[in-house]
Amino acid sequence: MKIKRDDTVLIIKGRDRGQQGQVQKVIQDKERVIVEGVNLVKRHMRAQGMRAAEIIEKEMPLPVCNVMLICTHCLAPTRVQGRVLGDGTRARVCKRCEEVIE
């Protein structure tokens, strides 16, 4: 998976299409990401002990194929390419501007 935690992504499919947000969590085995402020749902929490009943909003996971990474250099949504650098380390590279991401 080419998207990591704290990346800025653009939602390209679904009801939140066009919104941007930061990745809070990556779920590798299910290929999903949780994006801050996107794909919000309401959950009704039952009262337990001293806590009162309430309705909370929380972010639900999105499939990785529904988000696109925003390059930090050209500030455009882009695909990501993996490349081995001269010193032998691997890096993510923007396909538009050919710059190393991070």
C-alpha positions in Angstrom: 0.0 0.0 0.0 1.4 3.4 -1.0 -0.5 5.6 1.4 0.9 6.1 4.9 -0.3 7.7 8.1 -0.3 11.6 8.1 -0.5 11.8 4.3 -2.9 14.3 2.8 -5.4 12.6 0.5 -8.2 13.5 -1.8 -11.4 11.5 -1.9 -12.2 10.5 -5.5 -15.3 8.3 -5.0 -18.3 8.1 -2.8 -20.5 10.6 -1.1 -17.5 12.6 0.2 -15.9 13.0 -3.2 -13.8 16.1 -3.5 -13.0 16.5 0.2 -9.4 16.4 1.5 -8.1 15.1 4.8 -5.2 13.6 6.6 -4.9 9.9 7.0 -5.3 9.0 10.7 -4.9 5.2 10.5 -4.0 2.6 7.8 -5.5 -0.8 8.0 -3.1 -3.0 6.0 -4.9 -6.3 5.9 -8.2 -4.9 4.8 -6.6 -2.2 2.5 -8.5 0.6 4.1 -7.7 4.0 5.5 -9.4 6.3 8.1 -9.3 9.9 7.0 -9.9 12.8 9.4 -13.3 14.4 9.0 -14.4 12.2 6.1 -17.0 9.3 6.0 -18.6 10.3 9.2 -21.4 8.2 10.7 -23.5 8.6 13.8 -23.4 5.9 16.5 -26.0 5.7 19.3 -24.2 4.8 22.6 -26.2 3.2 25.3 -26.0 4.5 28.9 -23.6 2.5 31.0 -23.2 3.2 34.7 -22.7 6.9 35.3 -22.3 7.7 31.6 -25.5 9.0 29.9 -26.7 7.9 26.5 -25.4 9.9 23.6 -25.0 10.1 19.9 -21.4 10.3 18.7 -19.9 10.9 15.2 -16.9 8.8 14.2 -14.9 8.3 11.0 -15.3 4.9 9.3 -12.7 3.3 7.0 -12.5 4.0 3.3 -11.1 1.6 0.7 -7.6 2.8 -0.5 -8.8 2.7 -4.1 -11.2 5.6 -3.3 -8.5 8.0 -2.2 -5.6 9.6 -4.1 -2.4 11.0 -2.5 -1.8 14.8 -2.8 1.9 15.5 -3.6 3.6 17.9 -1.2 5.6 19.6 -4.0 3.1 20.1 -6.8 0.0 20.1 -4.5 -2.0 18.0 -7.0 -3.6 14.6 -6.6 -1.2 12.1 -8.1 -0.4 8.4 -8.4 2.6 7.1 -6.5 5.6 5.3 -7.9 8.2 3.3 -5.9 11.8 3.9 -6.8 15.2 2.8 -5.4 17.4 5.9 -4.8 21.2 6.1 -5.4 22.0 5.2 -1.8 19.9 2.0 -2.0 16.9 3.2 0.0 13.4 2.9 -1.4 11.2 6.1 -1.7 7.8 7.1 -3.0 7.9 9.3 -6.0 5.2 11.6 -7.5 4.3 10.5 -11.1 3.5 14.1 -12.1 6.6 16.1 -10.9 9.0 13.2 -10.3 9.9 14.5 -6.8 10.4 12.3 -3.8 7.4 12.4 -1.4 8.5 13.0 2.2 
